[in-house]
């Protein structure tokens, strides 16, 4: 089956490019930490004594 060699090479190339949820999980964690810091700053700003 020589017509299938291109397909198997393409599938082999795409299988190595997917490293799992690492990048997405890293983005979600960083966004959560930044969001929590901004929320804490916003809430604690109201308790500032002048």
Secondary structure as GFF3:
##gff-version 3
##sequence-region A 1 50
A	DSSP	three_ten_helix	2	4	.	.	.	ID=ss1
A	DSSP	alpha_helix	5	17	.	.	.	ID=ss2
A	DSSP	alpha_helix	22	45	.	.	.	ID=ss3
###
